[in-house]
Amino acid sequence: MEVETEQGETGKSVMCVLTDPEGTTLGGTMYLPQNVGPIQLQQIVNTLLKNEEKLPYSFYISNQELLVPLGNYLEKNKVSMEKTLSIVYQPQAVFRIRPVNRCSATIAGHTEAVLSVAFSPDGRQLASGSGDTTVRLWDLNTQTPMFTCTGHKNWVLCIAWSPDGKHLVSGSKSGELQCWDPQTGKPAGNPLTGHKKWITGISWEPVHLNAPCRRFVSASKDGDARIWDIFLKKCVICLSGHTLAVTCVKWGGDGVIYTGSQDCTIKVWETSQGKLIRELKGHGHWVNSLALSTEYVLRTGAFDHTGKQYSSPEEMKKVALERYNKMKGNAPERLVSGSDDFTMFLWEPAVSKHHKVRMTGHQQLVNHVYFSPDGQWVASASFDKSVKLWNGTTGEFVAAFRGHVGPVYQISWSADSRLLLSGSKDSTLKVWDIRTKKLKQDLPGHADEVFAVDWSPDGEKVASGGKDRVLKLWMG
């Protein structure tokens, strides 16, 4: 009789509901055999969504990836057969990024600490800003310095590429901004002045809203954010309202600007007249970092992993809009804020001025928050030496990455959202594997603190810089 009962048990089907990350169900309740696993679920989802080209999906049950047949999962996790199992399907990148594992070049040039590094949207150029008051552009083919951009009178604290790749802007400790032509390394016009204290952040208007790129927003310690037009070469709108320093700024895909401040608030502004639309309150201390769920497509505009180049601004705008809409789907743009109060908040500013979730767990201030390119994850870096991973839709805690022995300053994602990079005061870079939740690669080599890291949008290389003044390039 034993054999029969066993057969009876395995014959029982599992009551399942498939939902997208936003919670929208696909095809109602299903009764699936216990031997159904990710491969069969992938076929079901592709069929129900009527995908002409079969796409790869991964599946999650309460934030844990399903890697075994349903029967095995239920048994291992002691889940009752009577309950409906909610399975979240998540599209995966159709391309794979190789983990970086070696330093391919150590390039000297800066004479003081490297404070910021940024790849161009197409991944073909690299810029860095330094305490030596210069911005440098590097030739990635020969791995040598290409241009030294001089003109700032003080430390270059932040740099930002326009999403069409045609301009680079830098901001300094003195408060002035400078636009550069990346093809020549020459300044495009005089310094842009108006801020009274140092620049804390720069963000460009998305190319799907306006092409060619001409407007960007800067945030400053003086409490203001300013919108600049590089064609008019002047400040067109001053966003005043914060009572303390503005620490971070993002120009969102819907056309609004988000500013985070030491006054503990996040303000949402419209950009035609600079009117304040919303105020997001809840943090008990300085807001340090803001991240948008659409950030990767906003940063890269029309450029993707295929390396396609564009001949006209109109074509760029059209492709960028398609990429933005596809990434965003039907969901509102999400915002995550990280603070000195050790917490993070997940917001949907277009929907409500109240936070969706409070994300707690860090034991020290949160230095940097960043959404994965597909919006599925949020990563946070903290002075508590850990990097934490959260669900990008629900804000639920997923995993903690431990291994750094000093504060973690900055993080960056691989283009396929499968790997996460962190740079720390402990002089190392580390690459973390999102699927296994483990350290994939330890990258020692810097002689001192690593302040800045960036993973190129094409996924081919990583750049890092810090106190030891050298720029390092890492490859897979």
C-alpha positions as CSV (number, residue, x, y, z in Angstrom):
1,M,0.0,0.0,0.0
2,E,2.9,2.4,0.7
3,V,3.8,2.7,-2.9
4,E,0.3,3.6,-3.7
5,T,0.1,6.4,-1.2
6,E,3.4,7.8,-2.5
7,Q,2.0,7.8,-6.0
8,G,-1.1,9.4,-4.7
9,E,0.9,12.2,-3.1
10,T,3.0,12.9,-6.2
11,G,-0.1,12.8,-8.3
12,K,-1.5,15.8,-6.3
13,S,-1.2,19.0,-8.2
14,V,-0.1,22.3,-6.8
15,M,-2.5,25.3,-6.8
16,C,-0.5,28.2,-8.2
17,V,-1.0,31.8,-9.3
18,L,1.5,33.5,-11.6
19,T,1.9,37.2,-11.1
20,D,4.2,39.9,-12.5
21,P,6.4,41.9,-10.0
22,E,3.6,44.4,-9.6
23,G,1.2,41.7,-8.4
24,T,-0.9,41.5,-11.6
25,T,-2.0,37.9,-12.1
26,L,-1.5,36.0,-15.4
27,G,-4.2,33.5,-16.4
28,G,-5.9,33.0,-13.0
29,T,-5.4,30.0,-10.7
30,M,-3.7,27.0,-12.2
31,Y,-3.3,23.4,-11.0
32,L,0.2,22.3,-11.9
33,P,1.9,18.9,-11.5
34,Q,4.5,18.7,-8.8
35,N,7.2,17.9,-11.4
36,V,6.8,21.4,-13.0
37,G,9.9,23.5,-12.6
38,P,11.4,26.8,-14.0
39,I,11.7,25.4,-17.6
40,Q,8.0,24.4,-17.8
41,L,6.9,27.6,-16.0
42,Q,8.9,29.6,-18.7
43,Q,6.9,27.8,-21.4
44,I,3.6,28.6,-19.7
45,V,4.5,32.3,-19.3
46,N,5.6,32.7,-22.9
47,T,2.4,31.0,-24.1
48,L,0.1,33.0,-21.8
49,L,1.8,36.3,-22.8
50,K,1.7,35.2,-26.5
51,N,5.4,36.0,-26.9
52,E,6.4,35.4,-30.5
53,E,10.1,35.2,-29.5
54,K,10.5,33.0,-26.4
55,L,11.9,35.1,-23.6
56,P,13.9,33.9,-20.6
57,Y,12.2,34.3,-17.2
58,S,13.1,33.5,-13.6
59,F,10.6,32.7,-10.9
60,Y,10.4,33.7,-7.2
61,I,8.3,32.5,-4.3
62,S,8.5,34.9,-1.4
63,N,11.7,36.5,-2.8
64,Q,13.5,33.2,-3.1
65,E,14.3,32.1,-6.6
66,L,12.6,28.8,-7.6
67,L,15.4,26.5,-9.0
68,V,13.7,23.1,-8.4
69,P,10.4,21.4,-9.3
70,L,7.4,22.7,-7.2
71,G,7.0,19.4,-5.3
72,N,10.6,19.6,-4.1
73,Y,10.1,23.2,-3.1
74,L,7.0,22.5,-1.1
75,E,8.7,19.6,0.7
76,K,11.9,21.5,1.5
77,N,10.1,24.6,2.8
78,K,7.3,22.6,4.4
79,V,4.6,24.5,2.6
80,S,1.0,23.2,2.8
81,M,-0.5,21.7,-0.4
82,E,-3.8,23.3,0.6
83,K,-2.5,26.9,0.1
84,T,-2.3,28.7,-3.2
85,L,1.3,29.2,-4.2
86,S,2.0,32.7,-5.5
87,I,4.8,32.7,-8.1
88,V,6.3,35.9,-9.4
89,Y,7.7,35.8,-12.9
90,Q,10.5,38.2,-13.8
91,P,11.9,38.7,-17.4
92,Q,15.7,38.2,-17.6
93,A,18.2,39.9,-19.8
94,V,18.6,38.0,-23.1
95,F,22.4,38.7,-22.9
96,R,24.9,37.8,-20.2
97,I,27.7,39.9,-18.8
98,R,31.0,38.2,-17.9
99,P,32.1,38.9,-14.3
100,V,35.2,41.1,-14.2
101,N,38.1,39.2,-12.6
102,R,41.4,41.0,-13.4
103,C,42.9,44.5,-13.6
104,S,43.7,45.2,-17.2
105,A,45.3,48.6,-16.7
106,T,46.4,50.9,-13.9
107,I,46.6,54.4,-15.4
108,A,48.4,57.3,-13.6
109,G,47.7,60.9,-14.5
110,H,45.7,62.5,-11.7
111,T,47.9,64.1,-9.1
112,E,45.3,64.0,-6.3
113,A,42.5,61.5,-5.3
114,V,40.1,60.4,-8.0
115,L,36.6,61.4,-6.7
116,S,34.3,60.3,-9.5
117,V,34.4,58.0,-12.5
118,A,31.8,57.6,-15.3
119,F,31.5,55.8,-18.5
120,S,29.7,57.4,-21.5
121,P,26.2,56.1,-22.3
122,D,27.6,53.9,-25.1
123,G,30.4,52.6,-22.9
124,R,33.1,53.8,-25.4
125,Q,34.5,56.7,-23.3
126,L,35.5,57.1,-19.7
127,A,35.7,60.3,-17.7
128,S,37.1,61.0,-14.2
129,G,37.0,63.9,-11.8
130,S,39.7,64.6,-9.2
131,G,40.9,66.6,-6.3
132,D,43.6,67.9,-8.6
133,T,40.9,70.2,-10.2
134,T,40.9,68.4,-13.5
135,V,38.5,66.2,-15.4
136,R,40.3,63.5,-17.5
137,L,39.0,61.6,-20.5
138,W,40.6,58.2,-21.1
139,D,41.1,56.2,-24.3
140,L,39.6,52.8,-23.6
141,N,41.2,51.1,-26.6
142,T,44.8,52.0,-25.7
143,Q,44.0,52.4,-22.0
144,T,45.9,55.7,-21.8
145,P,44.9,59.3,-20.9
146,M,43.3,61.1,-23.9
147,F,42.4,64.6,-22.7
148,T,43.1,66.6,-19.5
149,C,40.3,69.2,-19.0
150,T,41.5,72.1,-17.0
151,G,39.6,75.1,-15.8
152,H,38.1,74.3,-12.4
153,K,39.6,76.2,-9.5
154,N,38.8,73.5,-6.9
155,W,38.2,69.7,-6.5
156,V,36.0,68.2,-9.1
157,L,33.3,66.5,-7.0
158,C,30.9,65.1,-9.6
159,I,30.6,64.5,-13.4
160,A,27.7,63.5,-15.6
161,W,27.4,62.5,-19.3
162,S,24.4,63.6,-21.3
163,P,22.4,60.5,-22.3
164,D,23.1,61.2,-26.0
165,G,26.8,61.0,-25.2
166,K,27.6,64.5,-26.7
167,H,28.3,66.4,-23.5
168,L,30.0,66.0,-20.2
169,V,29.4,68.3,-17.2
170,S,31.5,68.6,-14.1
171,G,30.8,70.4,-10.8
172,S,33.4,71.6,-8.3
173,K,33.9,72.4,-4.6
174,S,33.8,76.1,-5.5
175,G,30.2,75.7,-6.9
176,E,30.9,76.3,-10.6
177,L,29.9,73.9,-13.4
178,Q,31.7,73.3,-16.6
179,C,30.4,71.7,-19.8
180,W,33.0,69.9,-21.9
181,D,33.1,68.5,-25.5
182,P,34.2,64.9,-25.0
183,Q,35.6,64.7,-28.6
184,T,38.2,67.4,-28.0
185,G,38.4,67.8,-24.2
186,K,37.9,71.5,-24.6
187,P,35.4,73.5,-22.5
188,A,32.1,74.3,-24.3
189,G,31.7,77.9,-23.2
190,N,32.5,79.7,-19.9
191,P,32.0,78.1,-16.4
192,L,28.3,78.2,-15.3
193,T,28.1,80.2,-12.1
194,G,25.3,80.8,-9.7
195,H,25.7,78.2,-6.9
196,K,27.3,79.7,-3.7
197,K,28.7,76.4,-2.3
198,W,29.9,73.1,-3.7
199,I,28.1,70.9,-6.1
200,T,26.7,67.7,-4.7
201,G,25.0,66.1,-7.8
202,I,24.3,66.5,-11.5
203,S,21.5,64.9,-13.6
204,W,20.5,65.4,-17.2
205,E,17.1,65.7,-18.7
206,P,16.2,62.3,-20.3
207,V,16.8,62.1,-24.0
208,H,13.3,60.5,-24.6
209,L,11.8,63.8,-23.4
210,N,14.2,66.2,-25.3
211,A,16.7,65.5,-28.0
212,P,19.4,66.7,-28.5
213,C,20.2,66.9,-24.8
214,R,20.5,70.5,-23.6
215,R,19.2,70.8,-20.0
216,F,20.6,69.4,-16.8
217,V,20.0,70.0,-13.1
218,S,22.7,70.6,-10.4
219,A,22.3,70.2,-6.7
220,S,24.4,72.2,-4.2
221,K,25.4,72.6,-0.6
222,D,23.8,76.1,-0.8
223,G,20.3,74.6,-0.5
224,D,19.3,75.2,-4.2
225,A,19.0,73.1,-7.3
226,R,19.5,74.8,-10.6
227,I,18.4,73.9,-14.1
228,W,20.9,74.9,-16.8
229,D,20.5,75.1,-20.6
230,I,23.8,74.5,-22.4
231,F,22.6,76.1,-25.6
232,L,21.7,79.3,-23.8
233,K,24.7,78.8,-21.5
234,K,22.9,79.9,-18.4
235,C,20.7,78.9,-15.5
236,V,17.1,78.9,-16.6
237,I,15.3,77.9,-13.3
238,C,16.4,78.0,-9.7
239,L,14.6,75.4,-7.5
240,S,14.6,77.0,-4.1
241,G,12.8,75.6,-1.0
242,H,15.1,73.3,0.8
243,T,16.2,74.8,4.2
244,L,19.6,72.9,4.2
245,A,22.1,71.5,1.7
246,V,20.7,69.6,-1.3
247,T,22.7,66.3,-1.3
248,C,21.4,64.5,-4.4
249,V,19.3,65.1,-7.5
250,K,17.6,62.9,-10.2
251,W,15.7,64.0,-13.3
252,G,13.0,61.4,-13.7
253,G,11.6,59.8,-16.8
254,D,8.2,61.5,-16.4
255,G,9.9,64.9,-16.6
256,V,9.9,65.8,-12.9
257,I,13.0,66.5,-10.8
258,Y,13.6,64.9,-7.4
259,T,15.9,66.5,-4.8
260,G,17.1,65.0,-1.5
261,S,18.4,67.2,1.3
262,Q,19.9,67.5,4.7
263,D,16.6,69.0,5.8
264,C,15.3,65.4,5.8
265,T,12.9,65.9,2.9
266,I,12.7,64.9,-0.8
267,K,11.1,67.5,-3.0
268,V,9.5,66.8,-6.4
269,W,9.6,69.7,-9.0
270,E,8.0,70.3,-12.4
271,T,10.5,71.6,-14.9
272,S,8.8,74.2,-17.0
273,Q,8.5,76.8,-14.3
274,G,10.2,75.1,-11.4
275,K,7.1,74.7,-9.2
276,L,7.2,72.4,-6.2
277,I,4.7,69.5,-6.8
278,R,5.2,67.2,-3.8
279,E,7.2,66.9,-0.6
280,L,8.2,63.4,0.5
281,K,8.7,63.3,4.3
282,G,9.6,60.5,6.7
283,H,13.4,60.4,7.1
284,G,14.7,61.4,10.6
285,H,18.1,62.6,9.3
286,W,19.9,63.8,6.1
287,V,18.9,62.2,2.8
288,N,22.1,61.0,1.2
289,S,21.2,59.2,-2.0
290,L,18.3,58.8,-4.4
291,A,17.8,56.1,-7.0
292,L,15.2,55.7,-9.7
293,S,13.8,52.3,-10.9
294,T,14.3,53.6,-14.5
295,E,17.8,55.0,-13.9
296,Y,19.7,52.7,-16.3
297,V,17.5,53.4,-19.3
298,L,17.6,57.2,-18.4
299,R,21.4,57.1,-18.2
300,T,21.9,55.1,-21.5
301,G,19.1,56.7,-23.6
302,A,19.0,55.0,-26.9
303,F,22.2,53.0,-26.4
304,D,22.0,49.3,-25.5
305,H,24.3,46.3,-25.3
306,T,24.2,45.8,-29.1
307,G,26.4,49.0,-29.6
308,K,24.2,50.5,-32.2
309,Q,25.0,54.2,-33.0
310,Y,22.5,56.8,-34.2
311,S,22.6,59.5,-36.9
312,S,19.9,61.9,-35.7
313,P,18.5,63.2,-32.4
314,E,15.0,62.3,-33.6
315,E,15.9,58.7,-34.1
316,M,17.7,58.7,-30.7
317,K,14.6,60.2,-29.0
318,K,12.3,57.6,-30.5
319,V,14.4,54.6,-29.5
320,A,15.0,56.0,-26.0
321,L,11.3,56.4,-25.5
322,E,10.7,52.8,-26.6
323,R,13.3,51.6,-24.2
324,Y,11.9,53.7,-21.4
325,N,8.3,52.6,-21.9
326,K,9.3,48.9,-22.2
327,M,11.4,49.1,-19.0
328,K,8.7,51.0,-17.0
329,G,5.8,48.8,-18.2
330,N,2.4,49.7,-16.6
331,A,4.0,50.5,-13.2
332,P,4.8,54.0,-11.9
333,E,8.4,55.1,-11.7
334,R,9.8,54.1,-8.2
335,L,12.2,56.1,-6.1
336,V,14.4,54.9,-3.2
337,S,16.0,57.2,-0.7
338,G,18.9,56.4,1.6
339,S,19.6,58.3,4.8
340,D,21.9,59.1,7.7
341,D,19.1,57.7,9.9
342,F,20.2,54.2,8.8
343,T,17.0,53.6,6.8
344,M,15.7,53.7,3.3
345,F,12.2,54.5,1.9
346,L,10.6,53.2,-1.3
347,W,8.3,55.7,-2.9
348,E,5.9,56.0,-5.9
349,P,5.9,59.8,-6.1
350,A,3.4,59.9,-9.0
351,V,0.9,57.9,-6.9
352,S,1.4,59.2,-3.4
353,K,3.4,61.6,-1.1
354,H,3.5,58.8,1.5
355,H,6.2,56.1,1.3
356,K,5.3,52.6,0.2
357,V,7.7,50.9,2.5
358,R,10.3,51.7,5.1
359,M,13.4,49.6,4.6
360,T,15.4,48.9,7.8
361,G,18.4,46.7,8.6
362,H,21.5,48.8,8.1
363,Q,23.4,49.6,11.3
364,Q,25.0,52.8,10.1
365,L,24.3,55.5,7.6
366,V,23.3,54.5,4.1
367,N,25.7,56.0,1.6
368,H,24.5,54.9,-1.8
369,V,21.3,53.3,-3.2
370,Y,21.0,52.0,-6.7
371,F,18.3,50.1,-8.7
372,S,19.3,47.2,-10.9
373,P,18.9,48.0,-14.7
374,D,15.8,45.8,-14.9
375,G,14.3,47.5,-11.8
376,Q,14.0,44.1,-10.0
377,W,16.4,44.9,-7.2
378,V,17.6,47.7,-5.1
379,A,21.2,47.6,-3.6
380,S,22.4,49.8,-0.8
381,A,25.9,50.5,0.5
382,S,26.5,51.5,4.0
383,F,29.1,52.6,6.5
384,D,28.2,49.4,8.4
385,K,30.5,47.7,5.9
386,S,27.7,45.7,4.2
387,V,25.9,45.9,0.9
388,K,22.2,44.9,1.2
389,L,19.8,43.7,-1.5
390,W,16.1,44.4,-1.5
391,N,13.1,43.6,-3.7
392,G,12.7,46.6,-6.1
393,T,9.0,46.4,-6.2
394,T,8.0,45.6,-2.6
395,G,11.0,46.9,-0.8
396,E,11.4,43.6,1.1
397,F,14.9,42.7,2.4
398,V,16.4,39.9,0.3
399,A,20.1,39.4,1.4
400,A,23.1,41.0,3.0
401,F,26.6,40.8,1.3
402,R,29.3,40.8,3.9
403,G,33.0,40.8,3.1
404,H,34.2,44.4,3.1
405,V,36.1,45.4,6.3
406,G,35.5,49.2,5.9
407,P,32.6,51.5,4.9
408,V,31.2,50.8,1.4
409,Y,31.2,54.1,-0.6
410,Q,29.7,53.3,-4.0
411,I,28.0,50.5,-5.9
412,S,27.3,49.8,-9.6
413,W,25.3,47.1,-11.5
414,S,26.2,45.0,-14.5
415,A,23.9,45.7,-17.5
416,D,22.1,42.3,-17.2
417,S,21.3,42.9,-13.4
418,R,23.0,39.6,-12.5
419,L,26.1,41.1,-10.8
420,L,26.7,43.9,-8.4
421,L,30.0,45.8,-7.8
422,S,31.0,47.6,-4.6
423,G,34.0,49.9,-3.8
424,S,35.1,50.4,-0.2
425,K,37.4,52.3,2.2
426,D,39.1,48.9,2.7
427,S,40.8,49.5,-0.8
428,T,39.1,46.6,-2.5
429,L,36.3,46.2,-5.1
430,K,34.0,43.2,-4.8
431,V,31.7,41.6,-7.3
432,W,28.6,39.9,-5.8
433,D,26.5,37.3,-7.6
434,I,22.8,38.1,-7.2
435,R,21.6,34.5,-7.9
436,T,23.8,32.8,-5.4
437,K,23.9,35.8,-3.0
438,K,27.6,35.2,-2.6
439,L,30.9,36.9,-3.4
440,K,31.8,36.2,-7.0
441,Q,35.1,38.1,-7.2
442,D,37.4,39.9,-4.8
443,L,39.4,42.7,-6.6
444,P,42.3,44.0,-4.5
445,G,44.9,46.3,-6.1
446,H,44.2,49.8,-5.0
447,A,46.7,51.1,-2.4
448,D,44.1,53.1,-0.5
449,E,40.3,53.9,-0.2
450,V,38.2,53.3,-3.3
451,F,35.9,56.3,-3.7
452,A,34.3,55.7,-7.1
453,V,33.3,52.7,-9.2
454,D,31.4,52.3,-12.5
455,W,30.4,49.3,-14.6
456,S,30.3,50.3,-18.3
457,P,26.8,50.2,-19.7
458,D,28.0,47.7,-22.4
459,G,29.1,45.4,-19.5
460,E,32.6,45.0,-20.9
461,K,34.6,46.8,-18.2
462,V,34.7,48.3,-14.8
463,A,36.5,51.5,-13.8
464,S,37.6,52.5,-10.2
465,G,39.4,55.4,-8.6
466,G,40.3,56.6,-5.2
467,K,42.8,58.0,-2.8
468,D,45.8,56.4,-4.5
469,R,45.3,58.7,-7.5
470,V,45.3,56.0,-10.1
471,L,42.5,54.9,-12.4
472,K,42.1,51.2,-12.7
473,L,40.3,49.3,-15.5
474,W,39.0,45.8,-14.9
475,M,38.0,43.3,-17.5
476,G,36.3,39.8,-17.6
